[in-house]
Amino acid sequence: MNTLIAVLVGVLFGAGIYLMLSRTPVRLIIGLVFLSNAINLLIFDAAGLTRGIPPIIASGAEKLARSHADPLPQALILTAIVISFGVLAFALVLFNRTFKTLPARDLSDLKATDT
């Protein structure tokens, strides 16, 4: 299972970087989504996939059980999801405003005009 996730992370990283290097804004945004998902999967895989009891101390016990899920990677992934959603929303608004002001299909065609 870890090998499959490692391959999936590599494919998502490669596809995300490839799409972000293209000149069209739609591909850049899709590459940004792929890259953020690859980072989330990388954090998830690096933390270790456990199917144990939740990270809650039972009543009467002084410490967690031996097989428990680590809550730190889950919190990091949740934070990364929120941040990547904010960055994606900002990129969509930025590209929408840019291409309403300067109609161009290619990022290299954007040129500042004197106003």
Contacts in CASP RR format, 6 or more apart in sequence:
PFRMAT RR
TARGET T0000
AUTHOR 0000-0000-0000
METHOD contacts of the structure
MODEL  1
MNTLIAVLVGVLFGAGIYLMLSRTPVRLIIGLVFLSNAINLLIFDAAGLT
RGIPPIIASGAEKLARSHADPLPQALILTAIVISFGVLAFALVLFNRTFK
TLPARDLSDLKATDT
1 49 0 8 1.000
2 45 0 8 1.000
2 48 0 8 1.000
2 49 0 8 1.000
5 41 0 8 1.000
5 44 0 8 1.000
5 45 0 8 1.000
5 49 0 8 1.000
6 45 0 8 1.000
8 41 0 8 1.000
9 38 0 8 1.000
9 41 0 8 1.000
9 42 0 8 1.000
9 45 0 8 1.000
10 38 0 8 1.000
12 34 0 8 1.000
12 35 0 8 1.000
12 37 0 8 1.000
12 38 0 8 1.000
12 41 0 8 1.000
13 34 0 8 1.000
13 35 0 8 1.000
13 38 0 8 1.000
14 34 0 8 1.000
14 38 0 8 1.000
15 31 0 8 1.000
15 34 0 8 1.000
16 30 0 8 1.000
16 31 0 8 1.000
16 32 0 8 1.000
16 34 0 8 1.000
16 35 0 8 1.000
16 38 0 8 1.000
17 31 0 8 1.000
17 35 0 8 1.000
18 31 0 8 1.000
19 27 0 8 1.000
19 28 0 8 1.000
19 30 0 8 1.000
19 31 0 8 1.000
19 34 0 8 1.000
20 27 0 8 1.000
20 28 0 8 1.000
20 31 0 8 1.000
20 32 0 8 1.000
20 35 0 8 1.000
22 28 0 8 1.000
23 106 0 8 1.000
23 107 0 8 1.000
23 108 0 8 1.000
24 105 0 8 1.000
24 106 0 8 1.000
24 107 0 8 1.000
25 95 0 8 1.000
25 99 0 8 1.000
25 107 0 8 1.000
28 91 0 8 1.000
28 107 0 8 1.000
29 88 0 8 1.000
29 91 0 8 1.000
29 92 0 8 1.000
29 95 0 8 1.000
32 84 0 8 1.000
32 87 0 8 1.000
32 88 0 8 1.000
32 91 0 8 1.000
33 84 0 8 1.000
33 88 0 8 1.000
36 80 0 8 1.000
36 81 0 8 1.000
36 84 0 8 1.000
36 87 0 8 1.000
36 88 0 8 1.000
39 80 0 8 1.000
39 84 0 8 1.000
40 77 0 8 1.000
40 80 0 8 1.000
40 81 0 8 1.000
40 84 0 8 1.000
43 73 0 8 1.000
43 76 0 8 1.000
43 77 0 8 1.000
43 80 0 8 1.000
44 73 0 8 1.000
44 77 0 8 1.000
46 73 0 8 1.000
47 70 0 8 1.000
47 72 0 8 1.000
47 73 0 8 1.000
48 70 0 8 1.000
48 73 0 8 1.000
50 67 0 8 1.000
50 68 0 8 1.000
50 69 0 8 1.000
50 70 0 8 1.000
52 67 0 8 1.000
52 68 0 8 1.000
52 69 0 8 1.000
53 65 0 8 1.000
53 67 0 8 1.000
53 68 0 8 1.000
53 69 0 8 1.000
54 68 0 8 1.000
54 69 0 8 1.000
55 64 0 8 1.000
55 68 0 8 1.000
55 69 0 8 1.000
55 70 0 8 1.000
55 71 0 8 1.000
56 64 0 8 1.000
57 63 0 8 1.000
57 64 0 8 1.000
58 65 0 8 1.000
98 110 0 8 1.000
102 110 0 8 1.000
102 111 0 8 1.000
102 113 0 8 1.000
104 110 0 8 1.000
END
